[in-house]
Amino acid sequence: MSGASGSSVGGGRRVVLIGATGSIARAIAAQLAARGDTLLLVARDTEELARDAADLHHRFAITAHTATLDVEHPETFDGFVRSASETLGSIDGLVFAQGFMASQEDGERDHELAQRTIDVNFTACVRLTLAFAPHLAGAGEGKGKTDRARTPFVCFVSSVAGDRGRASNFIYGSSKAGLNAFAQGLRQSWRGRTSVTVVKPGFTDTAMTWGLPGMFLVASPEAVAGDTLRAIDRGRAVAYTPFFWRWIMLIIRLVPGFLYDRVKL
Ligand SMILES: NC(=O)c1ccc[n+]([C@@H]2O[C@H](COP(=O)([O-])OP(=O)(O)OC[C@H]3O[C@@H](n4cnc5c(N)ncnc54)[C@H](OP(=O)(O)O)[C@@H]3O)[C@@H](O)[C@H]2O)c1
């Protein structure tokens, strides 16, 4: 692992950010860095990571380490996690912001793409979270603001697409639904030890959605990142971003099955 070091190690927390070269992840990294957190940026592109780490160090005088990882290779996870914990010591936060989405038609035609969708969005989150578990800092979850700030956290960037399967996007949606159920159980299991948060963005202006037809109410990665950090700070179980997706998805979830089956969303 390598990194750009500040003269002072950040006054804040030590956070691992998976999928760090993505648009939403970059916005999250900048907002964490602005608080003085020490970061481990993790993604596939070593050169981009080095550029991002140098930029964060330059702008915020924090320490930003980098590690190259392809999350489709679980056989490398144990070694990666060991080396991450050697670099950071105990870890205060894990943010999963990697993601892959092929079109539904491509996924149905090319099953490798369907498999990759599940592996990147779901399997990697499960296996890496379990592998990181022994390395998360051991603070108790308290009720006060100060206690919460000391509580280790895991945050999964999921999607509104996981709330109900849709004909136009159910391979991706099911990978996020699996992630949501995993996070829900993990939150119960780790209560009092680590806070677990799922963030569900709606359409966001990033490489993943570039050129997609039918997008509406499109949010910026910075707005999604701001909502993500607020949700983590408040120890939320689930946060929709922007907020109005909570109500849109509530309506969609309430449509009775016999009607839902007849509409094409
Ligand atoms: N954009 C939206 O409208 C939207 C809406 C709801 C939820 N989300 C979720 O938000 C999260 C962030 O997505 P984004 O919109 O910021 O997309 P993005 O800019 O395309 O970022 C995705 C990131 O995931 C990384 N990644 C993909 N496959 C990987 C692999 N095998 N190993 C390691 N890293 C891998 C990519 O790295 P490479 O550059 O190396 O490919 C990239 O850094 C995702 O979980 C996505 O599902 C997005």
The ligand as an SDF file (V2000), in Angstrom:
LIG
                    3D

 48 52  0  0  0  0  0  0  0  0999 V2000
  -25.2340    6.7590  -10.3620 N   0  0  0  0  0  0  0  0  0  0  0  0
  -26.4460    6.4460   -9.9260 C   0  0  0  0  0  0  0  0  0  0  0  0
  -27.4850    6.9080  -10.4500 O   0  0  0  0  0  0  0  0  0  0  0  0
  -26.6030    5.5140   -8.7570 C   0  0  0  0  0  0  0  0  0  0  0  0
  -27.8870    5.3570   -8.2100 C   0  0  0  0  0  0  0  0  0  0  0  0
  -28.0680    4.5100   -7.1220 C   0  0  0  0  0  0  0  0  0  0  0  0
  -26.9800    3.8570   -6.5830 C   0  0  0  0  0  0  0  0  0  0  0  0
  -25.7350    4.0020   -7.1340 N   0  0  0  0  0  0  0  0  0  0  0  0
  -24.6350    3.2620   -6.5000 C   0  0  0  0  0  0  0  0  0  0  0  0
  -23.6620    4.1880   -6.0720 O   0  0  0  0  0  0  0  0  0  0  0  0
  -22.3730    3.5300   -5.9970 C   0  0  0  0  0  0  0  0  0  0  0  0
  -21.3440    4.4120   -6.6900 C   0  0  0  0  0  0  0  0  0  0  0  0
  -21.6400    4.4520   -8.0900 O   0  0  0  0  0  0  0  0  0  0  0  0
  -21.3160    5.7210   -9.0190 P   0  0  0  0  0  0  0  0  0  0  0  0
  -22.6100    6.1970   -9.5530 O   0  0  0  0  0  0  0  0  0  0  0  0
  -20.4130    6.6690   -8.2950 O   0  0  0  0  0  0  0  0  0  0  0  0
  -20.5970    4.9880  -10.2430 O   0  0  0  0  0  0  0  0  0  0  0  0
  -19.1340    5.0610  -10.8280 P   0  0  0  0  0  0  0  0  0  0  0  0
  -18.6510    6.4560  -10.9250 O   0  0  0  0  0  0  0  0  0  0  0  0
  -19.2080    4.2340  -12.0730 O   0  0  0  0  0  0  0  0  0  0  0  0
  -18.2640    4.3050   -9.7200 O   0  0  0  0  0  0  0  0  0  0  0  0
  -18.2580    2.9270   -9.5810 C   0  0  0  0  0  0  0  0  0  0  0  0
  -16.9450    2.5340   -8.9390 C   0  0  0  0  0  0  0  0  0  0  0  0
  -16.9430    1.1140   -8.7150 O   0  0  0  0  0  0  0  0  0  0  0  0
  -15.6830    0.6270   -9.1140 C   0  0  0  0  0  0  0  0  0  0  0  0
  -15.6760   -0.7790   -9.4960 N   0  0  0  0  0  0  0  0  0  0  0  0
  -16.4450   -1.3940  -10.4300 C   0  0  0  0  0  0  0  0  0  0  0  0
  -16.0810   -2.6790  -10.5350 N   0  0  0  0  0  0  0  0  0  0  0  0
  -15.0620   -2.8740   -9.6620 C   0  0  0  0  0  0  0  0  0  0  0  0
  -14.2550   -3.9740   -9.3050 C   0  0  0  0  0  0  0  0  0  0  0  0
  -14.4170   -5.1820   -9.8940 N   0  0  0  0  0  0  0  0  0  0  0  0
  -13.3020   -3.8360   -8.3560 N   0  0  0  0  0  0  0  0  0  0  0  0
  -13.1260   -2.6210   -7.7680 C   0  0  0  0  0  0  0  0  0  0  0  0
  -13.8450   -1.5230   -8.0540 N   0  0  0  0  0  0  0  0  0  0  0  0
  -14.8040   -1.6560   -8.9920 C   0  0  0  0  0  0  0  0  0  0  0  0
  -15.3210    1.4600  -10.3330 C   0  0  0  0  0  0  0  0  0  0  0  0
  -13.9490    1.3540  -10.5900 O   0  0  0  0  0  0  0  0  0  0  0  0
  -13.3830    1.3620  -12.1140 P   0  0  0  0  0  0  0  0  0  0  0  0
  -13.2840    2.8250  -12.4540 O   0  0  0  0  0  0  0  0  0  0  0  0
  -12.0730    0.6710  -11.9970 O   0  0  0  0  0  0  0  0  0  0  0  0
  -14.3830    0.6400  -12.9730 O   0  0  0  0  0  0  0  0  0  0  0  0
  -15.7280    2.8430   -9.8400 C   0  0  0  0  0  0  0  0  0  0  0  0
  -14.7060    3.3860   -9.0550 O   0  0  0  0  0  0  0  0  0  0  0  0
  -22.5780    2.1630   -6.6560 C   0  0  0  0  0  0  0  0  0  0  0  0
  -22.7410    1.1810   -5.6590 O   0  0  0  0  0  0  0  0  0  0  0  0
  -23.8770    2.3210   -7.4330 C   0  0  0  0  0  0  0  0  0  0  0  0
  -24.5230    1.0820   -7.5890 O   0  0  0  0  0  0  0  0  0  0  0  0
  -25.5220    4.8270   -8.1910 C   0  0  0  0  0  0  0  0  0  0  0  0
  1  2  1  0
  2  3  2  0
  2  4  1  0
  4  5  1  0
  4 48  2  0
  5  6  2  0
  6  7  1  0
  7  8  2  0
  8  9  1  0
  8 48  1  0
  9 10  1  0
  9 46  1  0
 10 11  1  0
 11 12  1  0
 11 44  1  0
 12 13  1  0
 13 14  1  0
 14 15  2  0
 14 16  1  0
 14 17  1  0
 17 18  1  0
 18 19  2  0
 18 20  1  0
 18 21  1  0
 21 22  1  0
 22 23  1  0
 23 24  1  0
 23 42  1  0
 24 25  1  0
 25 26  1  0
 25 36  1  0
 26 27  1  0
 26 35  1  0
 27 28  2  0
 28 29  1  0
 29 30  1  0
 29 35  2  0
 30 31  1  0
 30 32  2  0
 32 33  1  0
 33 34  2  0
 34 35  1  0
 36 37  1  0
 36 42  1  0
 37 38  1  0
 38 39  2  0
 38 40  1  0
 38 41  1  0
 42 43  1  0
 44 45  1  0
 44 46  1  0
 46 47  1  0
M  CHG  2   8   1  16  -1
M  END
$$$$
